[in-house]
Amino acid sequence: MRRVGLCALALFLISSASQAWAEMNSAKRNQASGLAQIIAFSKTCGYEVDQDALERYFVDAGLSDAEALSYIHNAVVLVSEPGASECTITRATAKSLGLLK
């Protein structure tokens, strides 16, 4: 029974992410997806996101609307564990965007 509930929750999250995905243009989706990856990988990859810099980037990049927020949230929840190479390039990207402490 619990497995059915978890499957239903997963389907809901995927559906919500898909809906937000469809409503965003491709450039905004790419920005939101990259930001979600930076946020999701931070703990596993051993870097810390500067929260003030994150807030500035989020607003300046035009991601501070309900669709982008929903997309980023759902993408963070659904992200898989990164490998070493993914950590390296995600950390480098976060650093180049000025998002690291």
PATINU-11435 format. One record per residue: residue in three letters; x, y, z of N, C-alpha, C, O in turn. Coordinates in steps of 0.1 Angstrom, whole numbers, plus 2048, in hexadecimal, padded with zeros to 3 digits. Atoms other than C-alpha are relative to their C-alpha. Example, Ala and Ser with C-alpha at 12.3 -4.5 7.8 and 13.67 -1.06 7.14 Angstrom:
! residues 2
ALA8097F480087B7D384E80980C80081380C807 SER7F77F58008897F58477F880B8087FD816809 
! end
This chain:
! residues 101
MET8087F480080080080080980D8008068167F9 ARG7F77F57FF81C8188098078027F280980E7EE ARG7F97FF80D82D8117E87F78077F57FC80E7ED VAL80A7FA80980D81B7D580080F8037FF8177F9 GLY8007F27FC80D83C7E880D8077FB80C8127F6 LEU7F47FA8048318437E08008017F080580B7EB CYS8017FF80F82B83B7BB7F780B7FC7FA8137F2 ALA80A7F580380D8537BB80780D8028058167FA LEU7F97F47FD82386E7CB80A8037F580B80E7F0 ALA7F67FF80B83E8687B17FA8057F37FF80E7EC LEU8087FC80D82586B7947FC80E8017FC8157F7 PHE8057F27FE81788B7A380C80A7FE80A8147F7 LEU7F47F780183A89B7A68058007F180880B7ED ILE7FC80080E8438907837F68087F77FA8107EE SER80A7F880782289E77680280F8028008177F9 SER7FE7F27FC8288BF78880C8067F980B8117F4 ALA7F47FB80784B8C277A7FE8017F180280A7EB SER8037FF80F83F8BA7577F780C7FD7FA8127F2 GLN8097F58038248D475980880D8018078167F8 ALA7F87F47FF83C8EF76580A8017F580D80B7EF TRP7F680180C8558E374A7F98057F480080D7EC ALA8077FD80C83B8E872F7FD80F8007FC8157F5 GLU8037F27FF83390C73B80C8097FF80A8157FD MET7F47F880085791873B8077FF7F28067F57EC ASN7F980080C86B92271C80D7F88028117F680E SER7F48097FF88B90D71580B80780781280080F ALA7F57FA7F98A49277217FD80080F8067FE817 LYS8047FF7F289192B7428017F28068057F0812 ARG80080E7FB88E90574680F7FC8028127F680C ASN7F28047FF8B490174080680780D80D801814 GLN7FB7F97F48BB91C75B7FB7F980C8027F7816 ALA8068067F58A390C7738067F28038087EF80E SER7FB80E7FE8B08E976D80F8018058127F980E GLY7F37FF7FB8D48F477280180480F8097FF816 LEU8007FB7F28CC9077927FB7F48098007F3814 ALA80480C7F88B98E879F80B7F680280D7F180D GLN7F58097FF8D78D379880B80580A8107FE812 ILE7F77FA7F68EE8EB7AB7FB7FE80E8037FB817 ILE8068017F28D78EB7C98007F28048047EF810 ALA80280E7FC8D08C67C980E7F980280E7F080B PHE7F38077FE8F58BB7C680980680A81380080E SER7F77FA7F79038D37DF8057F880C8117F780F LYS7FC8087F59038BC7FD8097F47FC8137F2802 THR7F980C80590E89D7EB80E8037FB8177FC7FD CYS7F47FC8069298AF7D880A80880981580C805 GLY7F87F97F69368C27F780380E7FD80E813801 TYR7FE7F28019318E67EE7F48078067E9801808 GLU80A7F87F991C9017FE7FB80B7F78038137F3 VAL8057F58089059187EB7FE80C8097F880B814 ASP8017F37F990693C7F67F18047FE7ED8077F3 GLN80E7FE8028E19437FD7FC80E7FB7F38107F4 ASP8027F28058E39697F78038007F17FB8067E9 ALA7FC80080F8F49637D57F57F87F97F17FB7ED LEU80A8088078DA9487CD7F38087FE7ED8087F4 GLU80C7F88028BD9607D480280A7F57F980C7ED ARG7FE7F680B8CD97B7BE7FF7F97F27F97FF7E9 TYR80080780D8D39627A27F27FC7FC7EE7FE7F1 PHE80D8048028B09547A57F780B7FB7F08097F1 VAL8087F48048A09767A28058067F37FD8087E9 ASP7FA7FA80C8B89847887FE7F77F37FD7FD7E8 ALA80280980B8B49657727F27FF7FB7EF7F87F2 GLY80E80180388F96A7717F97F38047EF7EF7FD LEU80680D7FC88794A7837F780280C7F17F8811 SER8087FE7F487395A7A07F18017FC7EB80B800 ASP80E80180385194F7937FC7F28048047E9806 ALA80680C7FB83A93379D8047F47F88077E97FD GLU7FC80B80884291D77F80E7FB8028117F0803 ALA7F18037FE86891F7838027FA80E8097F080F LEU7FF8067F38659197A87FC7F28018027EA807 SER80580D8008508FB7A48097F67F880C7EB7FD TYR7F78098088678ED78980D7FD8088117F2808 ILE7F48017F88868F379E7FE7F680C8067ED80E HIS8038097F48768E37BD7FF7F17FC8057E9801 ASN80280E80486B8C47AA80C7FA7FA80F7EE7FC ALA7F380580588C8C179880A7FC80B8117F280A VAL7F78037F589F8C27B97FB7F38078047EB80B VAL80580C7FA8888A77C88037F47F88067E97FE LEU7FF80C80988C8907AA80F7FD7FC8117F37F5 VAL7F28028058B28947A48067F38068047F0811 SER7F980C7FC8C88757A680D80480681180F805 GLU7F37FD7FA8E98727B880A8027F580B7FB7EC PRO7F67FD80A9058827A580D7F88018107F380C GLY7F280680092687279B80A80A802807816802 ALA7F57F67FD9488827A080180A7F58038167F8 SER7FF7F680B94889277D7F480A8017F68167FE GLU80B7F77FF9258A078280380A80C7FF81680A CYS7FC7F77F69318AF7A380A80A7FC8088167FF THR7F67F680494F8BF7937FA80A7F77FC8167F9 ILE8057F680993C8CF7777F58098067F3814803 THR80A7F87F991F8DA78D80680A80980281580A ARG7F97F77F79378E97A780680B7F78058177FB ALA7FA7F68099498FB78A7F680A7FB7F88167FB THR80A7F780592990977D7FB80980B7F9815809 ALA8047F87F591D91479F80A80B803806816806 LYS7F67F67FE93E9257A480080B7F68028177FA SER8007F680A93D9377837F48098007F58157FC LEU80C7F77FE91A94478B80180880D7F881080F GLY7FE7F97F49279517AC7F77FB80B7F3803814 LEU80A8057F691093A7C18077F980B7FF7F4814 LEU7FA8087F692A92A7D780680980B809815809 LYS7FA7F97F59369357FA80F8007FF815805808 
! end
